[in-house]
């Protein structure tokens, strides 16, 4: 299962789909957090400011002045309060400010219901919007709220002393007291705030959470589909690029990427197509240069060997014709030399024809082809040749062909210039490079003074440099010559 998951997410299509869905999920969570915090702030600010409560209490005190200054009884005051300040279930506290018509007062004062009490100068309760809150014994004793006795007593004492007080409790309740100038008493108010502990706060917060998750769940499915389709579209385009580059890797630059879009991938495809065209032109030019180089080498070899031998043969034949009548034996000797020169020219042409077809490497490998060539060369030149190989392995066609050509050129130079009786050729293979060495024991030469005079040496250096290799020649007059070429086993053309 783990292997299957690893293979699945190694695909760009599925990874893009996963990242797209993850981004959508993160955005939903972020929006949820922002909404939660926003509703939290909204709910926090729904708590009534103290100044608003004070102003409403002042307005209520002004409305109570006619009752306190007239001959109206406490019963009339009680009835007015019941009508003007009704009880709202749930503790909204809004009936006080909007003058909603009173509902029937409950039989007892439940928790967190609004309560408004008017006291006299001693703090005794005169009337209340909930009549049952004024129990027996309260008309002559200072009033206090049984739910908040200490807090209500302190607030009422301040109201009797002429101070306005508002206090917010931790459970969401609001207590307030306001002095009454007409009778020296005070108004006591208890109401429930719209703070976060209230029902509205919880409804807003958790409603926002539930709504966001509900809406987010419906957004995730289109996100998954859209992400999958987008990833599949990109994956198809990249697979087309991959297929074309595989064809280029096999040497077929005629295949091009068919992507006409104007985005970055389309621009990349057009650049790759131009690069393939340029590579095709470079390869064609290199092939032409290689062909021209091979023609020049053959022309040089024909000039240096076969042409000279044919010329010498014609000279021997001419001398034999001149001596034929008066010295037949001398003429016969010249004809024998002409025959030998003709035979040498034939062998030279055979050697050149073999160089034209290094396809002899195919099916044999470098070592087998070199052994065969060295044997033929030794028979033709009469020079003893030995081949030594260490850690033989197959190489790329380019490396094997280059080493084969350099060996041919080096042995040709040995035959022409060294006057040696034997030569050693060795090949040493390693993981990083392959080394070819040709050692003769002839007359040698001064390498510094001969630098630039031998075209064959220059050709060998250029062949090695083309494959990022290096060719060195060590020679002294009378001590023979050692030619060494090293090429990397892995080449980048």
C-alpha positions in Angstrom: 0.0 0.0 0.0 2.8 2.4 0.9 4.6 1.5 -2.4 1.4 2.2 -4.3 1.0 5.6 -2.6 4.6 6.5 -3.3 4.2 5.6 -7.0 0.9 7.6 -7.2 2.3 10.8 -5.7 5.4 10.5 -7.9 3.1 11.5 -10.8 3.0 15.2 -11.4 -0.8 15.0 -12.2 -1.7 13.6 -8.8 0.7 15.9 -6.9 -0.8 19.0 -8.6 -4.3 17.7 -7.7 -3.3 17.2 -4.1 -1.7 20.6 -3.8 -4.7 22.3 -5.4 -7.1 20.6 -3.0 -4.8 21.4 -0.1 -4.7 25.0 -1.1 -8.5 25.1 -1.2 -8.8 23.5 2.1 -6.3 25.9 3.7 -8.3 28.8 2.2 -11.5 27.5 3.7 -9.9 27.1 7.1 -8.4 30.7 6.8 -11.8 32.1 5.9 -13.4 30.2 8.8 -10.8 31.7 11.2 -11.4 35.2 9.9 -15.2 34.8 10.1 -15.0 33.3 13.6 -12.8 36.2 14.8 -15.1 38.8 13.0 -18.2 37.4 14.6 -16.4 37.3 17.9 -15.7 41.0 17.6 -19.2 41.7 16.4 -20.6 39.9 19.4 -18.2 41.6 21.8 -19.3 45.0 20.6 -23.0 44.2 21.1 -22.5 44.6 24.8 -24.3 47.8 25.8 -22.0 50.7 26.6 -22.3 52.2 30.1 -23.2 55.6 28.7 -26.2 54.2 26.8 -27.5 52.6 30.0 -27.0 55.8 32.0 -28.9 57.8 29.4 -31.8 55.4 29.4 -31.8 55.4 33.2 -31.9 59.2 33.2 -34.8 59.1 30.8 -36.7 56.7 33.0 -36.0 58.8 36.1 -37.6 61.8 34.3 -40.6 59.7 33.5 -40.9 58.7 37.1 -40.9 62.3 38.5 -44.6 62.9 38.0 -45.5 59.8 40.0 -43.1 60.8 42.8 -44.3 64.5 42.9 -48.0 63.7 42.9 -50.4 61.9 45.2 -50.3 58.7 43.2 -49.9 55.6 45.3 -47.3 52.9 45.1 -50.0 50.7 43.5 -50.2 53.2 40.6 -46.4 53.3 40.3 -46.4 49.5 40.3 -48.9 49.3 37.5 -47.0 51.9 35.4 -43.8 49.9 35.8 -45.4 46.7 34.8 -46.7 48.4 31.6 -43.7 50.5 30.8 -40.9 48.0 31.6 -42.2 44.5 30.9 -40.2 41.4 31.4 -38.6 39.8 28.3 -37.9 36.1 28.6 -34.3 35.2 27.7 -32.9 38.3 29.3 -32.6 40.4 26.1 -32.8 43.7 28.0 -34.3 45.5 25.0 -37.8 46.0 26.3 -36.6 48.8 28.6 -35.3 50.8 25.6 -38.0 50.1 23.0 -41.1 50.3 25.1 -42.5 46.9 24.0 -46.0 46.2 25.4 -45.8 44.2 28.7 -46.5 40.5 28.9 -48.0 38.9 31.9 -45.5 39.0 34.8 -44.4 35.5 35.9 -45.3 34.1 39.3 -41.7 34.3 40.5 -38.5 36.0 39.4 -36.5 33.4 37.3 -32.8 33.8 36.8 -31.5 36.3 34.2 -34.8 38.1 33.7 -34.9 41.9 33.6 -35.6 43.6 36.9 -36.4 47.3 37.6 -37.0 48.5 41.2 -37.8 52.0 42.5 -36.7 52.7 46.1 -37.3 55.5 48.6 -34.6 57.6 50.4 -33.9 54.7 52.8 -33.4 52.2 50.0 -36.6 50.4 50.6 -38.4 49.0 47.5 -41.5 51.0 46.5 -42.4 49.3 43.2 -40.9 46.8 40.7 -41.8 45.7 37.2 -41.9 42.1 38.7 -44.2 42.5 41.7 -43.1 39.2 43.2 -39.6 40.5 43.6 -40.9 42.7 46.5 -41.3 40.1 49.1 -42.8 40.7 52.5 -40.6 42.8 54.7 -38.9 44.8 51.9 -40.9 48.0 52.1 -39.3 48.9 55.4 -35.8 47.4 54.8 -33.2 48.4 52.2 -33.7 46.5 49.0 -31.1 44.2 47.6 -31.1 41.8 44.7 -31.2 38.2 46.0 -29.1 37.0 43.0 -26.4 39.6 43.5 -26.8 40.9 47.1 -23.4 42.5 47.5 -23.2 44.1 44.1 -26.8 45.4 44.2 -26.4 46.8 47.7 -23.2 48.7 46.8 -24.8 50.1 43.6 -28.0 51.2 45.4 -26.0 52.9 48.2 -24.2 54.9 45.5 -27.5 55.8 43.9 -28.9 57.0 47.2 -25.8 59.1 47.6 -26.4 60.7 44.2 -24.0 58.6 42.0 -24.8 56.8 38.8 -23.3 53.3 38.6 -23.1 50.6 36.0 -21.5 47.2 36.5 -20.9 44.3 34.1 -20.7 40.9 35.7 -18.8 37.9 34.3 -22.0 35.9 33.7 -23.3 38.4 31.3 -25.6 40.3 33.7 -25.6 44.2 33.9 -26.5 45.9 37.1 -27.1 49.7 37.3 -28.4 52.3 39.8 -29.5 55.9 39.2 -30.5 58.5 41.9 -34.0 60.0 42.0 -34.0 63.7 42.8 -37.7 64.0 43.8 -37.7 61.6 46.7 -34.0 61.0 47.3 -34.4 57.4 46.3 -32.9 55.4 43.5 -33.6 53.2 40.5 -32.1 49.7 40.4 -31.8 47.8 37.1 -30.8 44.2 36.4 -30.6 43.0 32.8 -28.8 40.5 30.7 -26.2 41.7 28.2 -25.8 40.6 24.6 -22.2 39.6 25.5 -20.6 36.4 24.0 -21.9 34.3 26.9 -25.4 35.0 25.7 -27.5 33.0 23.3 -27.0 35.4 20.4 -23.2 35.2 20.7 -23.2 31.4 20.6 -25.7 31.4 17.7 -23.6 33.8 15.7 -20.2 32.1 16.4 -21.3 28.5 16.0 -23.7 29.3 13.1 -20.8 31.0 11.3 -18.6 27.9 11.9 -21.2 25.5 10.7 -22.1 27.6 7.7 -18.5 27.9 6.7 -17.8 24.2 6.9 -21.1 23.4 5.1 -20.2 25.9 2.3 -16.6 24.7 2.2 -17.5 21.1 1.8 -19.5 22.0 -1.3 -16.5 24.0 -2.6 -14.0 21.1 -2.1 -15.6 18.8 -4.7 -15.4 21.3 -7.5 -11.9 22.1 -6.4 -10.9 18.4 -6.6 -12.4 18.1 -10.1 -10.9 21.4 -11.3 -7.5 20.4 -9.8 -7.6 17.0 -11.5 -8.5 18.4 -14.9 -5.9 21.2 -14.7 -3.2 18.7 -13.6 -4.2 16.2 -16.4 -4.0 19.0 -19.0 -0.5 20.0 -17.8 0.6 16.4 -17.6 -0.4 15.7 -21.2 1.6 18.6 -22.4 4.7 17.6 -20.4 4.3 14.0 -21.6 4.4 15.3 -25.2 7.6 17.2 -24.4 9.0 14.0 -22.9 8.2 11.9 -25.9 9.8 14.4 -28.3 13.0 14.7 -26.2 13.2 10.9 -26.2 13.1 10.9 -30.0 15.8 13.6 -30.0 17.9 11.5 -27.7 17.8 8.7 -30.3 19.1 11.2 -33.0 15.7 11.9 -34.7 15.5 15.7 -34.7 12.7 15.8 -37.3 10.1 15.3 -34.5 8.9 18.6 -33.0 6.7 19.6 -30.1 3.2 20.6 -31.3 2.2 23.1 -28.6 0.8 26.4 -29.9 -0.3 27.9 -26.6 1.2 31.2 -25.4 2.0 30.3 -21.9 5.4 29.3 -20.5 5.2 25.7 -21.6 4.3 26.7 -25.1 7.2 29.1 -25.2 9.5 26.4 -23.9 8.3 24.0 -26.6 9.0 26.6 -29.4 12.5 27.2 -27.9 13.2 23.4 -27.9 12.0 23.1 -31.5 14.4 25.9 -32.5 17.2 24.2 -30.5 16.5 20.9 -32.3 16.7 22.6 -35.7 20.0 24.1 -34.7 21.4 20.8 -33.4 20.3 19.2 -36.7 22.2 21.8 -38.6 25.3 21.4 -36.4 25.3 17.7 -36.8 25.0 18.0 -40.6 27.8 20.5 -40.6 29.9 18.2 -38.5 29.3 15.3 -40.8 30.3 17.4 -43.8 33.4 18.5 -42.0 34.2 14.9 -41.0 33.7 13.8 -44.7 36.0 16.7 -45.8 38.6 15.8 -43.3 38.5 12.2 -44.3 38.9 13.2 -48.0 41.9 15.4 -47.1 43.5 12.7 -45.1 43.1 10.2 -47.9 44.5 12.7 -50.4 47.4 13.3 -48.2 48.0 9.5 -47.7 47.7 8.9 -51.4 50.1 11.7 -52.1 52.7 10.5 -49.5 52.5 6.8 -50.4 50.8 5.5 -53.5 51.6 8.5 -55.7 55.3 8.3 -54.8 55.3 4.6 -55.3 53.6 4.8 -58.7 56.1 7.5 -59.7 59.0 5.3 -58.6 57.5 2.4 -60.5 57.3 4.4 -63.7 60.9 5.5 -63.3 62.0 1.8 -62.9 60.0 0.8 -66.0 61.5 3.6 -68.0 65.0 2.6 -66.9 64.3 -1.0 -67.8 63.1 0.0 -71.3 66.3 2.0 -71.9 68.5 -0.9 -70.8 66.5 -3.7 -72.4 68.6 -4.1 -75.6 72.1 -3.4 -74.4 71.9 -4.8 -70.7 69.0 -7.2 -70.3 70.1 -8.2 -66.8 70.1 -4.6 -65.5 66.7 -4.1 -67.2 65.4 -7.2 -65.4 66.6 -5.8 -62.1 64.7 -2.6 -62.7 61.6 -4.5 -63.6 61.9 -6.5 -60.4 62.1 -3.3 -58.4 59.1 -1.9 -60.3 57.2 -5.0 -59.5 58.1 -4.6 -55.8 57.0 -1.0 -55.8 53.8 -2.0 -57.5 53.2 -4.6 -54.9 53.8 -2.0 -52.1 51.3 0.4 -53.8 48.7 -2.4 -53.9 49.2 -3.0 -50.2 49.0 0.7 -49.4 45.7 1.0 -51.4 44.4 -2.1 -49.5 45.3 -0.4 -46.2 43.6 2.8 -47.2 40.5 1.0 -48.2 40.3 -0.7 -44.8 40.7 2.7 -43.2 37.7 3.9 -45.2 35.6 1.2 -43.6 36.2 1.2 -39.8 32.9 -0.6 -39.8 35.3 -3.5 -39.1 34.7 -2.5 -35.5 31.1 -3.6 -35.7 30.7 -7.1 -34.4 34.3 -7.3 -33.3 34.9 -4.5 -30.9 37.9 -2.2 -30.6 40.4 -4.8 -29.3 39.6 -7.5 -31.9 39.7 -5.0 -34.7 43.0 -3.5 -33.6 44.6 -7.0 -33.2 43.6 -7.8 -36.8 44.8 -4.5 -38.2 48.1 -4.7 -36.3 48.7 -8.2 -37.6 48.1 -7.1 -41.2 50.2 -4.0 -40.7 53.1 -6.1 -39.2 53.0 -8.4 -42.3 53.0 -5.5 -44.7 55.8 -3.5 -43.0 57.9 -6.4 -41.6 57.9 -4.7 -38.2 57.2 -6.9 -35.2 54.2 -5.6 -33.3 52.7 -6.6 -29.9 49.3 -5.7 -28.5 48.7 -5.7 -24.8 45.2 -5.1 -23.2 44.2 -4.5 -19.6 40.6 -4.7 -18.2 38.9 -4.9 -21.6 35.4 -3.6 -21.9 33.1 -2.2 -24.6 33.0 1.5 -25.3 30.8 3.8 -27.3 31.1 3.8 -31.1 32.5 7.3 -31.1 35.3 6.4 -28.7 36.2 3.1 -30.3 36.3 4.7 -33.8 38.5 7.6 -32.6 41.0 5.2 -30.9 41.0 3.0 -34.0 41.8 6.0 -36.3 44.5 7.3 -34.0 46.1 3.8 -33.9 46.1 3.6 -37.7 47.7 7.1 -38.0 50.3 6.3 -35.3 51.3 3.0 -36.9 51.5 4.7 -40.3 54.0 7.3 -38.8 56.0 4.4 -37.3 56.3 2.7 -40.6 57.3 5.9 -42.4 59.7 7.5 -40.0 60.8 5.4 -37.1 63.0 2.8 -38.8 62.3 0.5 -35.8 62.3 -3.3 -35.7 59.4 -3.7 -33.3 56.6 -1.7 -31.7 54.3 -2.1 -28.7 50.7 -1.1 -28.6 48.7 -1.2 -25.4 45.1 -0.4 -24.3 44.2 0.2 -20.6 40.5 0.5 -19.6 39.2 2.0 -16.4 35.8 3.3 -15.2 36.6 6.9 -16.0 38.9 6.7 -19.1 40.7 4.5 -21.7 44.3 5.0 -22.6 45.9 4.0 -25.9 49.7 3.9 -26.1 52.0 3.3 -29.2 55.7 2.8 -28.3 58.4 2.3 -31.0 62.1 1.9 -30.5 63.4 3.7 -33.6 65.4 6.8 -34.2 63.0 9.2 -32.5 63.0 12.9 -33.2 63.1 16.3 -31.5 59.4 17.0 -30.6 59.9 20.7 -30.0 61.5 21.4 -33.4 59.1 19.1 -35.3 56.0 20.8 -33.7 53.6 21.9 -36.5 55.4 20.1 -39.3 53.5 16.8 -39.1 49.9 16.9 -40.3 49.3 13.4 -39.0 50.1 14.4 -35.5 47.8 17.4 -35.7 45.0 15.2 -37.0 45.4 12.8 -34.1 45.3 15.7 -31.6 42.2 17.1 -33.2 40.5 13.7 -33.0 41.3 13.4 -29.3 40.2 16.9 -28.5 36.9 16.4 -30.2 36.0 13.8 -27.5 37.5 15.9 -24.6 40.6 13.7 -24.6 44.3 14.4 -24.5 47.2 13.3 -26.7 50.9 13.5 -25.7 54.0 12.6 -27.5 57.4 11.9 -25.9 60.4 11.4 -28.1 64.2 12.1 -28.2 66.6 11.5 -31.1 67.8 7.9 -30.9 65.5 6.9 -28.1 62.3 6.1 -29.9 58.8 7.6 -29.6 55.9 7.1 -27.2 52.5 8.3 -28.2 49.7 8.3 -25.6 46.1 9.3 -25.9 43.5 9.2 -23.1 39.7 9.6 -23.7 36.9 9.6 -21.2 34.7 6.5 -21.3 31.5 8.7 -21.1 31.5 11.4 -23.6 29.2 14.4 -24.3 29.3 15.7 -27.8 
